[in-house]
Amino acid sequence: MTAAPTAAPAAPLVLRGVRHSYGEAEVLHGVDLTLRGGEAVALLGPSGSGKTTLLAVAGGLLRPTSGEVTVLGAPLTGRRDEAARRVAYVLQAGSLIPYLTVEENLLVRRVVTGRRPTPADRAEARRLLEAVDLAARAGRYPDRLSGGERQRACVAQALFTRAPVLLADEPTASLDRARGRAVTELLTAHARDTGAAVLLATHDERALDLTDRTVSIEDGLLRDGH
């Protein structure tokens, strides 16, 4: 008897016919996008093109006016706790809790997902802070960091979640060329090494050679790059 073929795993992130409006102004006009596991995709577009809105809808921070977002084949609802388990963010505004140290800001993500940090978690947090050149700042509070240091801490925080989808909104905006490229390398390596899907919204075209492909958005319409 021939065994039934094994179904292909669901893509980590799929957007189908996604539209989003602020009042009467529609910002996204029927966006379709699929991110495969292990893939890092750059999302390009000028200011006001809809990049940030697209990331917010893709991660469950905003509910689409119409259309569907799925993570690993399951619809992404508007529940923040559910989205936090399935999608990690690097946000322009930052996501660091001001009364926690840099290291604690990573470890608290384990608490959010329902378990106490282990010694292995602490070792992983230290490894990631070393990778973003913040090991010496692990015990500092966010207000004692520079803008670029806070941005790198947010990158480490997102990587620490081990979520199947990672969305990064301008993750290199406050960084010089060398550190910006190093952060992009870290994000793309994360996709390859863990099978996560990574979407980077950026104006910075200096490290696009590190991503697997690019897509562009303009006036709320998505176009495939390469």
Backbone torsions as a table, in degrees:
resi	resn	phi	psi	omega
1	MET	NA	130.1	-178.3
2	THR	-80.1	131.0	-179.7
3	ALA	-69.8	145.2	177.5
4	ALA	-66.4	140.6	179.5
5	PRO	-62.4	142.7	178.4
6	THR	-75.7	131.6	-179.8
7	ALA	-67.4	141.7	177.6
8	ALA	-66.6	141.7	178.9
9	PRO	-63.2	148.0	179.3
10	ALA	-67.0	145.4	177.2
11	ALA	-63.3	142.6	-179.7
12	PRO	-58.3	-37.0	-177.0
13	LEU	-142.2	126.4	176.4
14	VAL	-135.2	129.3	171.7
15	LEU	-114.1	128.7	179.9
16	ARG	-125.6	117.6	175.2
17	GLY	57.1	35.7	-173.8
18	VAL	-76.2	125.0	173.0
19	ARG	-123.1	146.8	175.0
20	HIS	-145.9	136.4	-178.6
21	SER	-126.5	145.0	167.4
22	TYR	-106.6	103.7	-172.5
23	GLY	64.9	-126.1	179.5
24	GLU	-92.2	-3.9	-178.2
25	ALA	-92.3	112.2	178.0
26	GLU	-83.9	126.5	-176.0
27	VAL	-100.9	-36.7	176.9
28	LEU	-114.0	131.2	-171.7
29	HIS	-116.5	70.9	175.9
30	GLY	73.7	57.2	-176.7
31	VAL	-81.3	131.1	171.6
32	ASP	-117.5	127.3	-179.2
33	LEU	-154.8	133.0	175.3
34	THR	-124.8	128.9	174.5
35	LEU	-111.7	125.9	179.8
36	ARG	-86.5	159.5	176.3
37	GLY	-63.5	137.3	-179.5
38	GLY	80.6	9.3	-175.1
39	GLU	-108.3	135.5	173.4
40	ALA	-112.2	121.5	-174.9
41	VAL	-120.2	132.6	175.7
42	ALA	-93.4	131.9	176.9
43	LEU	-107.1	112.3	-176.5
44	LEU	-103.7	155.4	175.9
45	GLY	163.2	150.9	179.0
46	PRO	-70.5	167.1	175.6
47	SER	-57.8	137.1	179.9
48	GLY	84.0	5.2	-176.8
49	SER	-82.1	-16.8	-179.8
50	GLY	113.2	8.5	-177.7
51	LYS	-60.5	-51.2	-176.5
52	THR	-65.4	-40.1	177.2
53	THR	-63.0	-41.4	178.8
54	LEU	-60.8	-45.0	178.6
55	LEU	-64.0	-40.5	-179.3
56	ALA	-64.3	-40.0	177.1
57	VAL	-69.4	-42.1	-178.9
58	ALA	-61.9	-28.6	-177.9
59	GLY	-102.3	3.6	177.4
60	GLY	86.4	5.3	176.2
61	LEU	-74.6	-29.3	173.4
62	LEU	-125.3	142.8	175.4
63	ARG	-90.1	133.8	179.5
64	PRO	-65.0	146.7	174.3
65	THR	-63.1	-38.0	172.5
66	SER	-154.1	166.3	-176.4
67	GLY	97.3	-177.7	-173.5
68	GLU	-138.2	143.0	172.7
69	VAL	-120.7	127.5	176.3
70	THR	-124.2	143.7	173.9
71	VAL	-119.4	117.8	-176.2
72	LEU	54.0	38.3	175.1
73	GLY	85.7	-7.9	-178.3
74	ALA	-105.0	135.5	178.8
75	PRO	-58.1	139.1	177.1
76	LEU	-91.5	113.5	-178.9
77	THR	-85.3	-176.9	-179.8
78	GLY	-85.6	6.0	-179.2
79	ARG	-75.0	122.5	-176.6
80	ARG	-66.2	-37.1	-178.5
81	ASP	-67.1	-36.8	178.6
82	GLU	-67.9	-44.6	179.8
83	ALA	-62.2	-36.0	-178.0
84	ALA	-63.2	-27.7	179.2
85	ARG	-80.3	-20.9	-170.5
86	ARG	-113.5	-17.8	-176.3
87	VAL	-135.6	132.2	174.9
88	ALA	-109.3	149.9	-175.6
89	TYR	-126.3	147.3	158.7
90	VAL	-119.1	105.6	-173.1
91	LEU	-98.8	148.6	177.2
92	GLN	-58.1	-42.0	-177.0
93	ALA	-77.0	-10.2	-179.4
94	GLY	85.3	157.2	-178.6
95	SER	-134.3	22.9	-178.2
96	LEU	-82.9	137.4	177.0
97	ILE	-82.8	121.9	-169.4
98	PRO	-64.9	-26.6	-176.7
99	TYR	-94.8	9.5	174.0
100	LEU	-113.5	148.3	175.6
101	THR	-69.6	171.3	178.9
102	VAL	-57.8	-48.7	-180.0
103	GLU	-63.2	-41.1	178.8
104	GLU	-63.9	-32.4	177.7
105	ASN	-63.9	-29.3	173.4
106	LEU	-76.0	-50.4	-173.7
107	LEU	-63.7	-29.1	-178.4
108	VAL	-64.6	-19.6	178.2
109	ARG	-64.9	-28.3	175.2
110	ARG	-68.2	-38.0	179.3
111	VAL	-65.2	-40.7	179.5
112	VAL	-59.1	-36.7	-178.8
113	THR	-92.0	11.3	166.7
114	GLY	97.0	18.7	176.8
115	ARG	-146.6	161.1	-178.4
116	ARG	-83.2	138.0	178.0
117	PRO	-60.1	140.3	-179.5
118	THR	-103.9	169.3	173.2
119	PRO	-56.3	-35.8	177.2
120	ALA	-64.3	-37.8	176.7
121	ASP	-62.9	-41.8	-179.9
122	ARG	-65.1	-38.4	177.5
123	ALA	-66.0	-39.7	178.4
124	GLU	-65.7	-40.2	177.6
125	ALA	-61.1	-43.8	179.4
126	ARG	-65.0	-38.0	178.8
127	ARG	-62.7	-43.9	-179.0
128	LEU	-68.2	-39.0	178.2
129	LEU	-66.2	-34.8	173.9
130	GLU	-64.1	-40.8	-177.7
131	ALA	-64.3	-30.9	178.5
132	VAL	-100.7	16.1	175.8
133	ASP	61.8	42.0	179.4
134	LEU	-126.4	14.1	-178.5
135	ALA	-57.7	-37.2	-179.0
136	ALA	-74.4	-10.1	-179.1
137	ARG	-107.6	8.0	-173.2
138	ALA	-56.6	-34.3	-177.2
139	GLY	-93.1	5.2	-179.4
140	ARG	-89.3	156.2	174.8
141	TYR	-89.3	155.3	-175.2
142	PRO	-53.6	-33.9	-178.0
143	ASP	-73.6	-5.6	176.6
144	ARG	-100.4	9.2	178.8
145	LEU	-107.5	154.6	171.9
146	SER	-75.8	169.7	178.6
147	GLY	-59.6	-42.7	178.3
148	GLY	-65.7	-36.8	178.0
149	GLU	-67.0	-40.3	177.2
150	ARG	-62.3	-39.7	179.9
151	GLN	-63.9	-42.4	179.0
152	ARG	-67.9	-33.9	176.2
153	ALA	-64.5	-37.1	177.9
154	CYS	-65.8	-36.5	176.8
155	VAL	-63.3	-47.6	178.8
156	ALA	-61.0	-40.1	180.0
157	GLN	-61.4	-44.0	179.9
158	ALA	-66.1	-42.7	179.0
159	LEU	-62.8	-34.6	-176.9
160	PHE	-65.2	-25.1	-176.5
161	THR	-67.8	-25.0	-176.9
162	ARG	59.9	28.0	179.2
163	ALA	-69.8	151.5	179.4
164	PRO	-71.1	-15.4	177.8
165	VAL	-130.2	132.0	176.4
166	LEU	-124.9	124.7	-179.9
167	LEU	-114.8	126.5	-176.4
168	ALA	-124.1	120.5	-179.0
169	ASP	-101.1	104.5	-179.3
170	GLU	53.2	56.4	-174.2
171	PRO	-69.2	-13.2	-179.3
172	THR	-113.2	11.7	-171.8
173	ALA	-60.5	-35.3	-176.6
174	SER	-101.1	13.4	-173.2
175	LEU	-112.4	150.6	174.5
176	ASP	-73.2	175.1	-173.2
177	ARG	-58.1	-47.0	-176.1
178	ALA	-64.8	-46.5	-178.5
179	ARG	-71.8	-33.9	176.7
180	GLY	-62.1	-42.7	178.5
181	ARG	-67.6	-39.1	179.6
182	ALA	-62.7	-40.1	178.6
183	VAL	-66.2	-42.1	178.2
184	THR	-63.0	-40.2	176.8
185	GLU	-60.9	-40.8	-179.4
186	LEU	-64.5	-42.4	-179.0
187	LEU	-68.4	-42.3	-179.9
188	THR	-69.8	-36.4	176.0
189	ALA	-64.5	-36.1	177.4
190	HIS	-59.6	-43.3	178.1
191	ALA	-60.9	-48.6	-178.1
192	ARG	-63.8	-42.1	-171.7
193	ASP	-78.6	-29.0	-174.5
194	THR	-110.6	-13.2	-175.9
195	GLY	81.1	7.6	176.7
196	ALA	-72.3	160.0	171.7
197	ALA	-101.1	131.4	-177.0
198	VAL	-121.9	127.9	177.0
199	LEU	-120.7	119.3	-177.3
200	LEU	-112.4	112.2	173.0
201	ALA	-84.5	126.6	-172.2
202	THR	-155.1	153.2	165.6
203	HIS	-96.4	-14.9	-170.0
204	ASP	-84.0	109.8	-178.3
205	GLU	-95.0	7.5	-174.3
206	ARG	-74.5	-20.5	-175.9
207	ALA	-123.1	21.9	-178.1
208	LEU	-66.0	-21.1	177.9
209	ASP	-65.5	-15.3	-179.7
210	LEU	-84.2	-20.1	-177.5
211	THR	-87.5	161.9	-178.3
212	ASP	-77.5	-34.1	176.3
213	ARG	-162.0	170.8	177.8
214	THR	-127.3	148.5	168.6
215	VAL	-129.3	155.5	-179.3
216	SER	-127.3	149.3	177.7
217	ILE	-127.2	136.1	177.9
218	GLU	-148.9	128.1	-177.8
219	ASP	53.4	37.9	175.0
220	GLY	77.7	8.1	179.2
221	LEU	-113.7	136.0	-176.5
222	LEU	-99.7	137.5	177.1
223	ARG	-129.6	139.0	176.9
224	ASP	-70.0	141.2	174.8
225	GLY	-99.1	-108.0	179.1
226	HIS	-136.2	NA	NA
